[in-house]
Amino acid sequence: MRERLLDGPGEVDASVRRAAFHGDAAAVPEAVAGLVEKIRLHAYKVTDSDIASAKAAGWSDSELFELFVATAAGAGLHRRDVLDRLLAP
């Protein structure tokens, strides 16, 4: 899943998907860097206004979906890895 998500075909450049996945907002286009951080840290705080701003900056629904999935998957897997290390004997 990780390989397909990060390096598979998509509308968003693979380097941007990888950066979002790894939480590197500095390597994501400035127009969506704040949104990537918000999704990574506080996804429940994303608003319609956040989405509208990204769309106004030229991001399509498909591009935003790819970016959001990469960001959320990366954040979730990172949290799981941290928990696994904490619970390891």
JOQUI-V447396 format. One record per pair of residues at least 12 apart in sequence whose C-alpha atoms are under 7 Angstrom apart, sorted by sequence separation. I is the first residue (numbers start at 0). J is the second residue. D is the distance in Angstrom with one decimal. If there is no record, write none. Layout:
i:I j:J d:D
i:I j:J d:D
This chain:
i:5 j:17 d:5.5
i:15 j:27 d:5.6
i:24 j:36 d:6.4
i:34 j:49 d:6.8
i:19 j:35 d:6.5
i:22 j:39 d:6.9
i:31 j:53 d:6.1
i:30 j:53 d:6.4
i:30 j:56 d:6.3
i:39 j:70 d:6.1
i:38 j:70 d:6.8
i:39 j:71 d:6.1
i:38 j:71 d:6.6
i:35 j:70 d:6.4
i:39 j:74 d:5.5
i:19 j:66 d:6.8
i:22 j:70 d:6.9
i:20 j:69 d:4.8
i:16 j:66 d:6.0
i:19 j:69 d:6.0
i:20 j:70 d:4.5
i:11 j:62 d:5.7
i:19 j:70 d:4.8
i:10 j:62 d:5.8
i:20 j:72 d:6.7
i:21 j:73 d:5.8
i:16 j:69 d:5.8
i:20 j:73 d:4.2
i:11 j:65 d:6.8
i:20 j:74 d:6.9
i:4 j:69 d:6.7
